[in-house]
Amino acid sequence: MSAARPLTALRTLAVITALPLLLTACGYGAESTDSDKQTQVAADAKKLSVDEVNIGYFPNLTHATALVGIQEGLLQKELGGTKIKPSTFNAGPSEIEALNSGDLDIGWIGPSPAINGYTKAAGKNLRIISGSASGGVKLVVNPEKIKSLKDVKGKNIATPQLGNTQDVALLNWISEQGWKVDAQSGKGDVSVVRTDNKITPDAYKSGSIDGAWVPEPTASKLVAEGGKVLLDEGDLWPDKKFVITNIIVRQAFLKEHPDVVEAVLRGSVKTNEWINANPDKAKAAANEALKAESGKALPAEVIDPAWKSITFLDDPLAATLDTEAAHAVKAGLLEKPDLKGIYDLAPLNKVLKADGKDEVDDAGLGVK
């Protein structure tokens, strides 16, 4: 198995109707909110080419680079006197809309909405400029009903939404078992039940689903309710790595303010380095940020296993994005998209080289 789900033009009106869902990727709802967190700027700090940069992300663990980078001041340090204006989003469509409207400059987001945002604008508005996280997706099941992978046949398995990143991954895995499922209805040898991550644990407790293919921390929440991890999606990928979170930017902002983009990327690289060097401190910082955003921290039995399953890295794992796109096409949800030009990794590679790190590859999907 392997890789990417470039979500683009849809074959039928039904798929077109589902576009907002396709953009959701790994979100938990559909709203966006301006964060109340005030980033601290030193009085004598020098501003870059803008006074303020609008940065968006989701309040979940797969976006921990943004959570921790802002919480610990690592992003702001690189921006000097240019202040961060953070906004949190619960779903891909609202973040893409904010980027397209110019209300957002840079965002952390999943692969499916990044692909959709790029292709919907015919490649003229967005670019992926870095990776951020890999992994953190699992198939968790009721061990009393499902004891092995072959037992998944005939069961009700939840995914976050029709056509989102995890939905496409499950559909592809089902196909590789030789089973049949209608992608639109979710009916077939396995019943694919599209359920918002917020209510998936309740659906599991009620018995209306037998398992779920979901991102963290939902997967670990299910385990805390008695579920069992039957499959880690990372095991299906070469080197156990696949993109779950990218950093994207408005092309106009990248062109007009390359110094700001480069500073954000330096902050992201330094944050990932700090996360990997201080996993316990980083986990606590991420949880503190989640508490500030939602009013509630994750309990240890959820955040501890969830945190361990996510890898924070700068490499966008571009080849896996391309494979993920192919899976969406294979599932019959999308026509094959043209992703050439979706990446501009020159600013990131400049930062990595200056820091003595290896440069990363765009798998032939970079700007010409």
C-alpha positions as CSV (number, residue, x, y, z in Angstrom):
1,M,0.0,0.0,0.0
2,S,1.2,3.5,-0.1
3,A,0.2,6.8,-0.8
4,A,-1.7,9.8,-1.6
5,R,-5.2,10.9,-2.3
6,P,-5.2,13.9,-4.5
7,L,-8.8,15.0,-4.2
8,T,-9.9,16.9,-7.3
9,A,-12.6,17.0,-9.9
10,L,-15.5,14.7,-9.0
11,R,-17.1,12.4,-11.4
12,T,-20.7,12.8,-10.4
13,L,-22.9,15.4,-8.9
14,A,-23.0,13.4,-5.7
15,V,-19.3,13.6,-5.4
16,I,-19.4,17.3,-6.1
17,T,-21.9,17.7,-3.4
18,A,-19.4,16.0,-1.1
19,L,-16.6,18.4,-1.7
20,P,-16.8,20.1,1.6
21,L,-16.4,16.8,3.2
22,L,-13.4,15.9,1.1
23,L,-11.7,18.9,2.3
24,T,-12.1,18.1,6.0
25,A,-9.2,15.6,6.2
26,C,-8.5,15.3,9.9
27,G,-10.8,17.9,11.4
28,Y,-13.3,17.5,14.2
29,G,-16.1,19.9,13.1
30,A,-16.7,22.7,10.7
31,E,-16.0,26.0,12.5
32,S,-13.0,28.3,12.7
33,T,-12.2,30.6,15.6
34,D,-9.6,33.3,16.3
35,S,-7.4,32.1,19.1
36,D,-7.4,34.3,22.3
37,K,-3.7,33.4,22.8
38,Q,-1.6,36.5,22.8
39,T,1.8,35.9,21.3
40,Q,4.6,37.8,23.2
41,V,6.7,40.1,21.1
42,A,9.8,41.7,22.6
43,A,9.6,45.5,22.6
44,D,12.9,45.9,20.7
45,A,12.2,43.1,18.3
46,K,12.7,44.0,14.6
47,K,9.7,43.5,12.4
48,L,9.9,41.7,9.1
49,S,8.1,42.8,5.9
50,V,4.7,42.7,7.6
51,D,3.4,43.7,11.1
52,E,1.4,40.5,11.5
53,V,1.2,37.0,10.0
54,N,-2.1,35.0,10.2
55,I,-1.4,31.4,11.0
56,G,-4.0,28.7,11.2
57,Y,-4.0,25.1,12.6
58,F,-6.3,22.5,14.2
59,P,-6.5,22.0,17.9
60,N,-5.4,18.4,17.7
61,L,-2.2,16.4,18.2
62,T,-1.3,15.9,14.6
63,H,-0.9,19.7,14.5
64,A,1.3,19.8,17.5
65,T,4.1,21.6,15.7
66,A,1.9,24.6,15.6
67,L,0.5,24.1,19.1
68,V,3.9,23.7,20.7
69,G,5.6,26.3,18.5
70,I,3.2,28.9,19.6
71,Q,2.8,27.7,23.2
72,E,6.6,27.8,23.7
73,G,7.3,30.9,21.7
74,L,9.5,29.1,19.3
75,L,7.7,30.5,16.2
76,Q,7.4,34.0,17.5
77,K,11.1,34.1,18.3
78,E,12.0,33.6,14.6
79,L,9.5,36.2,13.5
80,G,10.9,38.9,15.8
81,G,8.6,41.9,15.8
82,T,6.2,40.5,13.3
83,K,3.4,39.3,15.5
84,I,1.6,35.9,15.0
85,K,-2.2,36.1,14.8
86,P,-3.3,32.5,15.4
87,S,-6.6,31.0,14.3
88,T,-7.8,27.5,15.1
89,F,-10.0,25.5,12.7
90,N,-12.0,22.4,13.2
91,A,-12.1,21.3,9.6
92,G,-10.3,21.7,6.3
93,P,-13.0,23.6,4.3
94,S,-13.0,26.6,6.6
95,E,-9.2,26.8,6.7
96,I,-9.0,26.6,2.9
97,E,-11.7,29.2,2.6
98,A,-9.7,31.5,4.9
99,L,-6.6,31.0,2.9
100,N,-8.4,31.6,-0.4
101,S,-10.0,34.8,1.0
102,G,-6.7,36.2,2.3
103,D,-7.8,36.0,5.9
104,L,-5.1,33.4,6.5
105,D,-1.5,33.5,5.3
106,I,0.0,30.2,6.4
107,G,-1.7,27.0,7.7
108,W,-1.1,23.6,9.1
109,I,-3.5,21.2,7.4
110,G,-4.0,17.6,6.3
111,P,-3.2,16.1,2.8
112,S,-6.7,15.9,1.4
113,P,-7.7,19.5,2.0
114,A,-4.3,20.7,0.7
115,I,-4.9,18.7,-2.5
116,N,-8.4,20.0,-2.9
117,G,-7.5,23.6,-2.2
118,Y,-4.7,23.4,-4.8
119,T,-6.7,21.7,-7.5
120,K,-9.9,23.6,-7.0
121,A,-8.0,26.8,-7.7
122,A,-6.3,25.2,-10.7
123,G,-2.9,25.4,-8.9
124,K,-3.0,29.2,-8.7
125,N,-3.5,29.9,-5.0
126,L,-1.8,27.5,-2.6
127,R,1.5,25.7,-2.2
128,I,2.8,23.1,0.3
129,I,6.0,24.4,1.7
130,S,6.8,21.8,4.4
131,G,5.8,18.7,6.2
132,S,5.0,18.6,9.8
133,A,3.7,15.2,11.0
134,S,3.4,11.6,10.0
135,G,1.3,8.7,11.4
136,G,-1.2,8.9,14.2
137,V,-3.9,6.9,12.4
138,K,-5.3,3.5,13.5
139,L,-8.0,1.0,13.0
140,V,-9.5,0.4,16.5
141,V,-12.1,-2.3,16.9
142,N,-14.3,-3.9,19.5
143,P,-12.2,-7.0,20.5
144,E,-15.4,-9.0,21.3
145,K,-16.7,-8.6,17.8
146,I,-13.5,-8.4,15.7
147,K,-10.5,-10.6,16.6
148,S,-8.6,-10.6,13.4
149,L,-8.4,-8.5,10.2
150,K,-10.6,-11.0,8.3
151,D,-13.3,-10.4,10.9
152,V,-13.7,-6.8,9.7
153,K,-15.8,-8.1,6.8
154,G,-19.5,-7.7,7.5
155,K,-18.8,-5.2,10.3
156,N,-19.6,-1.4,10.8
157,I,-16.5,0.6,10.6
158,A,-16.5,4.4,11.1
159,T,-14.4,7.0,9.3
160,P,-14.6,10.8,10.0
161,Q,-16.3,11.8,6.7
162,L,-16.9,10.7,3.1
163,G,-13.8,11.1,1.1
164,N,-11.6,12.4,3.9
165,T,-8.0,11.2,4.4
166,Q,-8.9,8.3,6.6
167,D,-12.0,7.4,4.6
168,V,-10.0,6.9,1.5
169,A,-7.4,4.9,3.4
170,L,-10.0,2.5,4.7
171,L,-11.6,2.2,1.2
172,N,-8.2,1.4,-0.3
173,W,-7.5,-1.2,2.4
174,I,-10.9,-2.8,1.9
175,S,-10.2,-3.1,-1.8
176,E,-6.8,-4.7,-1.2
177,Q,-8.6,-7.4,0.8
178,G,-10.6,-8.2,-2.3
179,W,-13.8,-6.9,-0.7
180,K,-16.3,-4.6,-2.4
181,V,-17.8,-1.4,-1.0
182,D,-19.7,1.4,-2.8
183,A,-17.7,4.5,-1.9
184,Q,-20.6,6.8,-2.0
185,S,-23.1,4.9,0.2
186,G,-20.5,3.0,2.2
187,K,-22.5,-0.2,1.7
188,G,-20.9,-3.5,0.8
189,D,-18.8,-6.2,2.3
190,V,-17.9,-3.7,5.0
191,S,-20.3,-1.0,6.1
192,V,-18.3,2.2,6.1
193,V,-20.1,4.6,8.5
194,R,-19.1,8.3,8.3
195,T,-19.2,9.6,11.8
196,D,-17.8,12.9,13.2
197,N,-14.7,12.2,15.4
198,K,-16.4,14.1,18.2
199,I,-19.2,11.5,18.5
200,T,-17.3,8.3,17.4
201,P,-16.4,7.3,21.0
202,D,-20.1,7.5,21.9
203,A,-21.1,5.5,18.8
204,Y,-18.6,2.9,19.8
205,K,-19.9,2.7,23.4
206,S,-23.5,2.4,22.1
207,G,-22.5,-0.5,19.8
208,S,-23.7,1.2,16.6
209,I,-20.1,0.8,15.2
210,D,-17.8,-2.1,15.6
211,G,-14.6,-0.1,15.1
212,A,-13.2,3.0,13.4
213,W,-10.3,4.0,11.1
214,V,-9.4,7.3,12.8
215,P,-6.6,9.8,13.7
216,E,-5.3,10.6,17.1
217,P,-6.5,11.3,19.7
218,T,-9.8,9.7,18.7
219,A,-8.1,6.3,18.3
220,S,-6.7,6.4,21.8
221,K,-10.0,7.6,23.1
222,L,-11.6,4.4,21.7
223,V,-8.8,2.3,23.3
224,A,-9.6,4.0,26.6
225,E,-13.2,2.8,26.1
226,G,-12.0,-0.8,25.7
227,G,-11.2,-0.9,22.0
228,K,-8.2,-2.7,20.6
229,V,-5.7,-1.4,17.9
230,L,-6.1,-3.9,15.1
231,L,-4.0,-2.0,12.6
232,D,-1.7,1.0,12.6
233,E,-1.9,2.7,9.2
234,G,1.8,3.3,9.4
235,D,2.5,-0.4,9.0
236,L,1.0,-0.2,5.5
237,W,3.5,2.4,4.2
238,P,7.2,2.2,3.2
239,D,9.4,3.1,6.2
240,K,6.1,3.3,8.2
241,K,5.8,7.0,7.2
242,F,3.0,8.9,5.4
243,V,2.0,12.5,5.5
244,I,-0.8,13.5,7.9
245,T,0.0,17.2,8.3
246,N,1.5,19.7,5.9
247,I,2.3,23.4,6.0
248,I,0.7,25.4,3.2
249,V,0.9,29.1,2.2
250,R,-0.9,31.5,-0.1
251,Q,1.2,31.9,-3.2
252,A,0.7,35.7,-3.2
253,F,2.0,35.8,0.4
254,L,5.0,33.7,-0.4
255,K,5.9,36.0,-3.3
256,E,5.4,39.2,-1.4
257,H,6.8,38.2,2.0
258,P,9.4,35.4,1.6
259,D,11.2,36.6,4.7
260,V,8.1,35.9,6.8
261,V,7.6,32.5,5.3
262,E,11.2,31.6,5.8
263,A,11.0,32.7,9.5
264,V,7.9,30.5,10.1
265,L,9.7,27.6,8.5
266,R,12.7,28.2,10.7
267,G,10.4,28.2,13.7
268,S,8.7,25.0,12.5
269,V,12.1,23.2,12.0
270,K,13.3,24.4,15.4
271,T,10.0,23.3,17.0
272,N,10.1,19.8,15.5
273,E,13.7,19.6,16.7
274,W,12.7,20.6,20.2
275,I,9.7,18.2,20.2
276,N,11.9,15.3,19.3
277,A,14.6,16.2,21.8
278,N,12.1,16.8,24.6
279,P,9.1,14.5,24.0
280,D,7.7,14.7,27.5
281,K,7.9,18.5,27.8
282,A,6.5,18.8,24.2
283,K,3.6,16.5,25.0
284,A,2.8,18.6,28.1
285,A,3.1,21.8,26.1
286,A,0.7,20.4,23.4
287,N,-1.8,19.4,26.1
288,E,-1.6,22.8,27.7
289,A,-2.3,24.4,24.4
290,L,-5.2,22.0,23.8
291,K,-6.6,22.9,27.2
292,A,-6.3,26.6,26.4
293,E,-8.1,26.1,23.1
294,S,-10.9,23.7,24.3
295,G,-11.0,24.2,28.0
296,K,-10.0,20.6,28.6
297,A,-6.7,18.7,28.6
298,L,-6.5,15.1,27.4
299,P,-6.1,12.5,30.1
300,A,-2.9,10.5,30.3
301,E,-4.5,7.3,29.1
302,V,-5.3,9.1,25.9
303,I,-2.5,11.5,25.2
304,D,0.4,9.1,26.1
305,P,-0.3,6.4,23.5
306,A,-1.5,9.0,21.0
307,W,1.6,11.1,21.2
308,K,3.9,8.0,20.7
309,S,2.2,7.2,17.4
310,I,2.9,10.5,15.8
311,T,6.2,11.4,14.2
312,F,7.1,15.1,13.9
313,L,9.3,15.9,10.9
314,D,10.1,18.5,8.3
315,D,10.0,16.2,5.2
316,P,6.6,16.6,3.5
317,L,6.8,12.9,2.3
318,A,5.7,14.1,-1.1
319,A,5.6,10.6,-2.6
320,T,3.0,9.5,-0.1
321,L,0.8,12.5,-1.0
322,D,0.9,11.4,-4.6
323,T,0.0,7.8,-3.6
324,E,-2.9,9.1,-1.4
325,A,-4.3,10.9,-4.4
326,A,-4.1,7.7,-6.4
327,H,-6.1,5.9,-3.7
328,A,-8.9,8.4,-4.0
329,V,-8.9,8.0,-7.8
330,K,-8.9,4.2,-7.3
331,A,-11.9,4.4,-4.9
332,G,-13.9,6.2,-7.7
333,L,-14.2,9.4,-5.8
334,L,-12.0,11.6,-8.0
335,E,-10.7,12.0,-11.4
336,K,-6.9,12.0,-11.6
337,P,-5.6,15.4,-10.6
338,D,-2.5,17.2,-11.8
339,L,-0.4,17.9,-8.7
340,K,2.7,19.2,-10.4
341,G,3.5,22.5,-8.8
342,I,1.8,21.8,-5.5
343,Y,5.1,22.0,-3.7
344,D,7.6,24.8,-3.3
345,L,10.3,23.4,-1.0
346,A,13.0,25.9,-1.9
347,P,12.4,28.0,1.3
348,L,12.4,25.0,3.5
349,N,15.5,23.5,1.9
350,K,17.3,26.9,2.4
351,V,16.4,26.7,6.1
352,L,17.4,23.0,6.4
353,K,20.8,23.6,4.7
354,A,21.6,26.6,6.9
355,D,20.8,24.4,9.9
356,G,23.1,21.6,8.7
357,K,20.2,19.3,7.9
358,D,19.5,17.2,4.8
359,E,17.3,18.8,2.1
360,V,14.0,17.2,1.3
361,D,12.5,16.1,-2.1
362,D,9.2,17.1,-3.8
363,A,8.9,13.8,-5.7
364,G,8.6,15.6,-9.0
365,L,5.6,17.6,-7.8
366,G,7.5,20.9,-7.2
367,V,7.2,24.3,-9.0
368,K,8.7,24.3,-12.4
